[in-house]
Amino acid sequence: MQLKICGMKYADNIQDIIALNPEYIGFIFWEKSSRNMTIKTLPEIPNTIKKVGVFVDATIEEIGLKIDQYQLDIIQLHGNESVGFCEALKQYNIKIIKAFSVDNYFDFSTLKRYTPHVDYFLFDTKGKLPGGNGIIFNWKILENYTYEKPFFLSGGIGKTEIDAIKSFLKTDVAKRCVSIDVNSRFETRPGYKSETKLRKFKKLLYEN
C-alpha cells in the first residue's frame, strides 16, 4: 500500500516529509484553501516521490502553468471538472486523478464516463469543503465500486484508522486501492505536517 501526503505548503516541512519517502506528495493550488500553495519553488524532491498538484475547477491554462512551474507528475482534479475537461488535459501527457466526494448515497455509475480519460479515482468524504474536512466516510460503500480503475482512499484518515485500514485491505475492492491519502489529521497547523506523527503512522501501516 502506497502513501500520499497531501496539503504540503512550507519548504522546511516539505523537506521533513521527503525524509519519510512517501510515494506521493500533494500540493493544493486553490486560493480558498488554508493549504493553498504559495511558495514559488519547491525543494529538491527525489524522482521516487511523485508530485501531485490538486486543483478545484481551475482552467486548463492555469493547470498547465503549474505543471511547468513545479514540474508536476500528476494532476488531481477535486472540483466539478467534466469528462471533456479531463480528456483535454491529456495534451500535457500527465497522469490524472479525478476526485469524488462520497457519502452513503453516492452513485458510482457516474464514474463510468470518466474511466477512459483518467488514470485514477480518489474517494474523499463529502463535506463542506472539496477536501480536507478531517472526517472519514463509510468505506463499506466502496463495495458498490465495480470498475477496474485504481483509486486513492482519502478523507480524514489518521492513526486511529490503522486497524480499519488493515481490515479494508483484506477486502476485494481494496485490490484496486493503490494508496492511502492523508492530510489534516497530521497537522500542527493548516499545511504543516507532524513528521513524528506521520513516521509513526507509516510504521504502523506497514506492520503485519
C-alpha positions in Angstrom: 0.0 0.0 0.0 1.4 3.3 -1.1 1.2 6.6 0.9 0.2 10.1 -0.3 0.8 13.0 2.0 -1.3 16.0 0.7 -1.7 19.6 1.5 2.0 20.5 1.9 2.7 24.2 1.9 6.0 25.1 3.7 9.5 24.5 2.3 11.1 23.3 5.6 8.2 21.0 6.3 8.4 19.6 2.7 12.0 18.7 3.5 10.9 16.8 6.6 8.3 14.9 4.7 10.7 14.0 1.9 12.7 12.1 4.5 9.7 9.8 5.1 9.9 8.8 1.4 6.1 8.7 0.7 5.2 7.7 -2.9 3.3 10.9 -3.4 3.4 14.5 -2.1 0.4 16.7 -2.8 0.2 20.5 -3.2 -3.1 22.3 -3.3 -3.5 25.1 -5.8 -6.8 26.6 -4.7 -6.8 30.1 -3.3 -9.8 29.4 -0.9 -7.9 26.6 0.8 -5.9 27.3 4.0 -3.3 24.9 2.5 -3.0 26.9 -0.7 0.5 26.5 -2.1 2.2 29.9 -2.4 6.0 29.2 -2.4 7.4 29.8 -5.9 10.0 27.0 -6.0 9.9 23.5 -4.4 12.8 22.0 -2.5 14.5 19.2 -4.5 12.3 16.2 -4.4 13.6 12.7 -5.4 12.2 11.1 -8.5 10.9 8.3 -6.3 8.3 10.7 -4.9 5.6 11.8 -7.4 4.5 15.5 -7.1 0.7 15.8 -7.2 -1.0 19.2 -8.0 -4.5 19.5 -6.6 -6.9 21.8 -8.5 -10.5 22.8 -7.9 -12.3 24.0 -11.1 -9.1 25.7 -12.5 -8.7 26.4 -16.2 -6.6 24.2 -18.4 -4.2 27.1 -18.9 -3.8 27.6 -15.1 -3.1 23.9 -14.6 -0.6 24.0 -17.5 1.3 26.8 -15.9 1.6 25.0 -12.5 2.7 21.8 -14.3 5.6 23.7 -15.8 6.4 25.8 -12.7 6.5 22.9 -10.3 7.3 20.0 -12.6 4.2 18.1 -11.5 3.9 14.4 -12.2 0.2 14.0 -11.6 -2.9 16.3 -11.6 -5.7 15.8 -9.1 -9.0 17.3 -10.0 -11.1 18.0 -7.0 -13.9 20.1 -8.4 -16.7 19.6 -10.9 -14.4 19.0 -13.9 -16.2 17.4 -16.8 -15.2 14.3 -18.8 -14.2 16.6 -21.7 -12.0 18.7 -19.4 -10.2 15.5 -18.3 -9.7 14.5 -21.9 -8.4 17.9 -22.9 -5.8 17.8 -20.1 -4.2 14.8 -21.7 -2.4 17.3 -24.0 0.1 17.7 -21.1 1.0 14.0 -21.2 0.4 13.8 -17.4 -1.4 11.3 -15.2 -4.8 12.4 -13.9 -6.6 11.6 -10.6 -10.3 12.6 -10.6 -11.6 13.0 -7.0 -15.2 12.4 -5.9 -16.8 13.3 -2.6 -18.6 10.2 -1.3 -21.5 9.7 1.1 -23.8 6.7 1.7 -25.9 7.7 -1.3 -23.1 8.2 -3.8 -23.9 6.8 -7.3 -20.8 5.1 -8.6 -22.4 4.8 -12.1 -21.5 8.4 -12.6 -17.8 7.4 -12.8 -18.3 5.3 -16.0 -17.9 8.2 -18.4 -14.6 9.2 -16.8 -12.9 5.8 -16.8 -11.3 6.2 -20.3 -9.9 9.6 -19.6 -8.4 9.4 -16.1 -5.7 7.2 -14.6 -7.0 7.0 -11.1 -10.1 8.0 -9.0 -9.8 9.4 -5.5 -12.6 8.9 -3.0 -12.9 11.5 -0.3 -15.6 12.4 2.3 -18.4 14.6 1.2 -18.4 17.7 3.4 -18.4 21.5 3.4 -15.1 21.7 1.5 -13.9 19.9 -1.6 -11.4 18.1 0.6 -9.6 18.4 4.0 -12.7 18.0 6.0 -11.0 15.7 8.5 -13.7 13.1 8.7 -13.9 9.6 7.2 -16.7 8.1 5.2 -18.2 4.6 5.4 -15.7 2.6 3.4 -18.3 -0.2 3.1 -20.0 1.9 0.4 -16.9 1.1 -1.8 -18.4 -2.4 -2.3 -20.5 -0.7 -4.9 -17.4 0.3 -6.9 -17.3 -2.1 -9.8 -14.7 -0.6 -12.1 -11.1 -1.8 -12.6 -9.7 1.7 -12.5 -7.3 2.0 -9.5 -8.2 4.5 -6.7 -6.8 6.5 -3.8 -8.6 6.3 -0.4 -8.9 9.7 1.3 -11.0 11.5 3.8 -10.0 12.2 7.4 -7.6 9.3 7.8 -5.4 9.3 10.9 -3.6 7.0 13.2 -6.8 5.8 14.8 -7.9 4.3 11.5 -4.9 1.9 11.3 -7.0 -1.2 12.3 -9.8 -0.1 9.9 -7.3 0.3 7.0 -5.8 -3.2 7.6 -9.3 -4.7 7.7 -10.2 -2.8 4.5 -7.1 -4.1 2.8 -8.4 -7.6 3.1 -11.5 -6.9 1.1 -11.8 -7.5 -2.7 -12.4 -3.8 -3.5 -9.1 -2.9 -1.8 -7.2 -4.8 -4.6 -7.9 -1.6 -6.7 -6.7 0.8 -3.9 -3.2 2.0 -4.8 -2.7 4.5 -2.0 -3.8 5.9 1.3 -4.1 9.7 1.2 -3.6 11.6 4.4 -3.7 15.3 5.2 -5.4 17.3 8.0 -5.2 14.7 10.8 -1.5 15.0 10.9 -1.2 18.8 11.0 0.0 21.1 13.7 -1.5 24.0 11.7 -3.0 24.1 8.2 -0.4 22.9 5.7 2.2 22.0 8.3 2.5 18.2 9.0 4.0 16.5 12.0 6.9 14.4 10.8 6.8 12.4 14.0 3.1 11.5 13.8 3.5 10.6 10.1 6.5 8.4 10.8 4.6 6.5 13.5 1.6 6.1 11.1 3.7 4.8 8.3 5.4 2.3 10.7 2.0 1.0 11.9 0.6 0.9 8.4 3.3 -1.5 7.2 3.5 -3.7 10.3 2.0 -7.1 9.9 
